[in-house]
């Protein structure tokens, strides 16, 4: 099992590589500022710094895992060869400094060797080992592709439009650049596809911790697979899509570091579910807005203010039910267990509202939803430091060996806890998910238990008062029966009564 990060002790080589990356990116931002879109300058610098930071964390915690060092070295390479070289080339062309074409030339082919880092990370994640020795072929395929594509692109006259001067100053006419680049690009793409396939194969075979780690990286890879083709398709139409590759690439080292070091920190299934839900919801609401605006525009005129107001109203009204429906569809497809658990609790709450079940039956509903027939629901009563069951009976405070507690809170108030046998990660995730649906029923059950407990306490108090009164009455009867009449007079009469009691001679009128 991979231990989580407890203390932050960065290794000196990792710190040095990270500091060098930051220094080159600061220089690149200063050189490129104002000569290209600001998002291009900042986001790609952010990508390199985040990649270096993730690499420093992984390399410091797990120095034998090559993924951290790959992140560090390729972040530094991108900072120097891509960003700083590009910034120098742009500023040199603007100010007339020497070496401008060299900087442009280096930055324009730097993306080709950078593909090696992406392929290696995909092949080695999360433990730094290949899934199988046969996957070495993908690495060699990528290296051969880089060997072909690099000269084919670096010395090609067709890349002249990318330079400020409008031509490639390092063109070599004797080199068949086009066949070299096409062959290399095909091999690089094949290697990238092969690395993605290896990740899918590893994910399919994974279990337990490895599967939890892979979920993070697969999610980031899926985001990249969506963003990069979108950016490629709209690059010439919508310049703003240039931010998508930077965002997608930045997500990979973040997901990798979380997956390797802190895979338990968040529930990735919830992240995936919410991402798909809100992405689908955004598309559906956009379509609903467009259709509403079209229909209202046809009815009242396209230039009317009612078009925008009406379409916005339709979207606002449709948001909540549409979100719930989309979330249910996504959960049913991608998280069947969570969907079934929530459905059990929602059905129980609905039956509770209709009076078909009692609130105390929520324990059985939780057992069904969480798949644990031995689960016990305990309530914490206000003002008491004791726990009771659904019938108001006191239960032991100590838990048996192998049992643990999961607290239940609502609006900051502790309602009680669930006691069960060492739940699995899936059960804990289900518990947190169904708690929102079950908390109302649990609070009602606790209030009923507390009311019953208070009524029983009142009855016990009344019984104690009656017992005390009966005991006093019996004591007086015993005193009367034994002739021990209590003194009820004071003064001289009390003295006479005391003498009469001691001699046993009572006047006739007293008897």
N, C-alpha and C positions, 0 to 999 in steps of 0.2 A: 504494500500500500504506500502511496506517495504522501508523505507528510505535508501538511499545509505550512505556509510561511508563518513563522512565529516571530522572528526577529530579523530586521533588515541589516544584513552585513554584506555589502557589495564588495566583490573582488576587485583588486586594483586594475588588472587588465580590462575588465568589463567597464570600470569607471573611466579608464583612459579612452577606450573606444567610444563610449557614450559622450564624453566631453569633446572629443575631436569632431564627432558628428554634429553636436550642437554648435561648435565654433564655425564649422564650414557652412552650416545652414544660416547662421546669423550673417556671415559674409555674403552668402548667396542672396539673402533678402535685401541687404543693403545695395548690392550690385544691380539686382533686377527690378528694384522698386520703381514704378512708374513707366517701365519699358515693356510691360506685359500686364495682363489682367491681374488684379490683386489676389483674386482667389487662386490663380495658378501659382503665384509666388508663395502664398501662405500655406495653402493646403498640402502641397507636395513637401514643403519644409516640415509641416506637422507630421506628415506620414513618416518621414525619415527619423524624426526625433522620437515619435511613439514606437517605431520599430526598434530603435536603439534602446529605448527605455525598457521595453518588454524583453529584449535580448539580455540586457544587464540583469534584470530580475531572475530570469530563467537560468542564465549562466552562473549567477552567484549561488542560487539555491541548489541547482543540479548541474555542476560543472561538467559532468560526463555526458550530458545530453547535448548533442551537437546543434539542436535547434536554436538555443540561445546564442551560440557563437555565430551561427548563420545569420540570424537577425542583426547582430552587431556589425559583422563585416560587410554585409550587403547594404545596411543603412549607411555606413561610412562611404561605401562605393557610390551609392546614389547621391549622397551629399556632395561628394567631390566631383564625380564624373558627370552627373546629370545637372544638379542645381547650381553648384558653384561655377562649373565650366560654362554653363549657359549664361549665368549672370555676367561672368567676365566677357563672354563673347558679345552680349548685347550692349554692355557698357563700353567696351572697347570700340565697337562700331559707332556708338553715339559720340564718344569723346576723342576718337582717333588714337586710342592706345594700341600698343603692339600686342600681337597674339590673339586678336579677336577671332579670326577665322579658325584658329586651332581650337579655341574654346567652344565655338559653335560646332565644329566637326566632332569633337569628343562627346558633347552632350547629345548629338543626334544619333550616335550609334550605341550609347550607353545602355539603352533599354534591352539590347540583345543579350549581353551576358547577364543582365539582371534576371532574365528568365530562369537561369540555373538555380537561383535561390528559391524561387517560387516552386519549381519542380521538386527540389530536395526537401523543402518543408512539407509539401503534400505527401511525399513518399515516407518521410521519417516520423511524422507526428503520430502519437504523442511521446513515445518512449525513445526516439532517436534511432530505432532499428527498422530495417526494411521488413515489410510483411513476409517476404520470401526472397531468397537469393536470385530468383529469376527476374525480379523487378530491377536488378542492376541494368538490364537492357534499356530501361527507360532513361536512366542517367546517361548512358553512353549515347543514346539517340539524341538527347538534348545537347550534349557536348559536340557531337558531330554537326548538328544543326547550327549551333553557334559558330563553329569553325567555317561553315559555308556562308551563313547569312551575314556575318560581320564584314568580311571584305566586299561581299556583294552589295551591301548598303553603304559602307563607308567610302568606297571609291566609285560609286555610281554617279554618272552625270545626271540621272533622273531626279536626284535629291537636291538639285540646285535651288529649287523654289523655297526650300527651308532656310536658306541663308539670306542674310541681309543684302549681300551683294547680288543675289539672284543666281549664283552659280556655285558649284562645288569646287573649291580651289585644289582639292586633292584627288581629282578624277584621274584614273589610270585607264587609258583607252585599250591597253593590251589585255586587261582582265575582263573576262565575260561576266560582268557584274549581274546582269539580269538572271541568267540561269543559276548562278551561285545563290543569289538572294532568294529566288523562288524555291530552290531545293532546300535551302536552310530553313526558310519560313515553314515549309511543309513539315520538316522533321521536328522543329520546335513545337509546332501546334500538335503534332502526334505525341510528343513527349508530355505536353501539358494535359492532353486528353488521357494519356496513360496514367499520369499521376493522380488525376481525378478519379479514374477507375480504381486505382489502388486504394484510395481513401474510401471509396464505396465498398470495396471488398473487405477492408479492415473493419469498417463500421458494421457490415453484415455479420461478421464473425465475432464481434466484440461482445463482452458481457460485463456487468458490474461497473467497476470504476472506469475501466477503459472506455466503455460505452458512454458514460457520463462525460468524460473528457472529449470524446470525439463529437458529441452533439454540439458543443460550442464551436468547434472548428468547422464542422459541416455546415452549421448555420451561416457562419461568415463566408464560407465558400459558395453557398447558395446565393447570398447577397451579391457576391462578386460576379457570379454567373448571370445575374439579372442586370446589374449595373453596367458591366463592360459592354455587352452587346447593345444595350440601349444608348450608351454614349457613342459607340461606333456608328450606329444607324443615324443618330441625330447630330453628329459632330458638326456638319456643315450647315445645318438648318438652325439649330439652337445652340449658340456658343456656351450657354450656361451649363450644358451637360458635361462640360469639361471637369466639373467638380466631382462627378460621379466616380470616375476611376480612383481619384484620390481618397474619397470616402470609403470605397470598397476595399482598397488596399490597406487603409488604416485600420479597418475592422479586423483584418486577419491577425496581426500581431497581438491585438487586444484579446481576441478570442483565444488565441494560442496560449497566452500567458495565464488567462483565467482558467482555461481548460487544464493546464498542467499544474498550476499552483493552487488555484482556488475554485476547483470545479464544483464544490459543495456550496459556494457562496450564494448563488442564485439558482432558481429552478429554470433551466434552459427550456423545458417543455412549455412553461408559461410564456417565456419570451417568444418562442416560435409561434405559439398559438395566438398571442396578442398581435404579433407582426402580421401574420396572415389575415387575422380578423380585420385589423384596421386598414390594411392595404386593400382588401376586398371592399370594406365599407367605404373607403375614399372613392374608389371607382364607381360604386353603385350610387353614392350621393352625388357625384359629379354628373352621372347620367341622369339622375332624377332632377337635378337643378337645370340641366340643359333642356330636358323634355318639358319641364314645367314652364321655363322661360319661353320656349317655343309656342306652347299651347296658349299661355296667357298673352303672349305677343300677338298671336293671331286673333285673339278675342278682343283685346283692348287697344292694340297698336304697339308696334315694336319700340316706339320712342317713349312710351309711358313709364312713369316711375313705379307703377303697379307691377310691372314685369319683374323687376328685381325684388321688390317686397314680397310678391306672391311666391316666387321661386325660393326665396330664403325661408319663408314660412313653411313651405312644403318640406324642405330639407330639415328644418328644426323639428317638425312634428314627426317625421319619419326616422329621425336619428336613433332614438332609444329602441323602438321595436325592431328596427332593422338590425341594429347592433346585436341585440339579444338573439335574433334568429341566425345571423351569420356566426356568432360565437357558438351557438348550439350545433350548427352544421360542421364547423371546424373541429369542435371537440368530438363530435360523433365520428369524424373521419380520422383525426390524428391522435386523439386522446380518448379512446373508448372507455377506459376505466374511470377517468375523471367525469366524463359525460354521464355514465351510469350512476356514479356516486351522487352527483348533483341532482340527477333525476329522482333518485330515491328520496332525498331530503326535501326536494320541492313537492313531490307527491305527498309526503308526510305532512308538511306544513299546510297544504291545501286540504287534506283530510282533517287536520286539526281545526281549521277554520270552519269546516262544515260540521264539526262535532262528531265525526266518525271514530276518532281515536282520542285517547287521553294524553295530556302533555307528558306524563311520566313514561309513556311508551317511546319517548325519544331515544332511550338507551337501546332498545331493540332496533330502531331505525339506523342508529349509528353503527351497530354491529353489522347490519346488512350492508350498509354503504361502504364500510371500511373492510369488510370481509374478515372480521375477527369475532368469533362467537363467544370469546371469553372477556371481551371488553367490558369494563365497568365504568359507569358514569357516577361521579361523586359531586355533591353540591356543597358550597361554602356559604353558611348562613351569616347574615349581617350581625356584627357584634360578637360572633363566636369564632373561636380558633379551632373548631372541630369540623369534621366532614360527616355528612350523612348521605344515605342512599336515597333512592326514589321514594321509599316508604317512611323517610324521616328517622331511620334507625342510625345510631352512631356506628361508625366504622373505624377500624384501627388506623392510626396515623401512619404507622410504618408500612412500607410496601414489601411484599415477599421478594425473595431473590429472583432476579431476572425480570422484574416488572419495573416500569417507569411511568412517569406522569407527563401528560401534555395539558398545560393550563388552558382554560377557556375564559376569555374576557369579552365584554361588550361595553362600549362607551367608557373604557377605562375601569370598569368594575369587574372584579374577579368573580365569576359565577361558580366556578368549580374546576374540575379537571377530569380528564379521561385517564383511567389507569388500565394499562395493557402490557402484554408481554413483548418487550424489546421490539417495537415496530420497525419494519423495514423503511427504507427511504421512500419507496412508493407509497406506503401507508401514511407516512408523515406528510408527504405532499398532498395526498388525498384529504387528510384530516384538515389541513390548512385551507383547502379549497372548499370543502363542504361546510366548514365552520360558519361561513357567512350565511349559508342557507339555514343552518341548524341553530344559530345563536338565539333567534327569537323564541323557538320552541323550548330551548334549554332555559331561557330566562323565565318563561311562563311556568315551566316545571319547577324551577327553583323557588319562585314566589309561592306556588301552591304548597310545596314542601315546607317552606318557612311558615306559611299560615297554619298548616296542620301542626307543625312543631309548636307554634305559639299557643294554639288552642289546647293542645295536650298539656302544655305547661300551665295554662290557666286551670285546667281540670285538676292537675296535680296539686296546685296551690289551694284550690277549693277543698280537695280531699284532705289536705293537711290541716286546714282550718277546722273542718268538721271533726277530724280525729282529735285535735287539741280540745275542742269543745266537749266531745264525748268523754275524753279522759278527765277533764275537770269535773264534769257532772258525776262520773263514777267515783272520783275522789271524795266529792261532797257526800255522796250516798254512803260511802264507806265510813266517813266520819260520823254521819248521823247514826248509822247502824251500830258503831262501836261506842256510842254515847259521848263522843268527843265533840260537844257542841262548841262551835267557835264563839268567841267573845264578840258580842255585837254592841255592847254598851260601854260607856265611858264614865269616868267620875266615880262617885260613891256607889252607884248601881253596879258598875263593873266590879268593884271590890266585893260587894255582896254576892254577885253571881259567881265570882271565883271561889268564895268560901263555901257557897252551897255546892259547887261542883266537887270540892275537895272532901266534904263531909258526906255527900250523897243524900242530904236532906233538902228536898225541894218543896216550896209551898204548894198547897193544893191548886191554887189558881194558876200556877206556872205550868203544872202538868196538864 
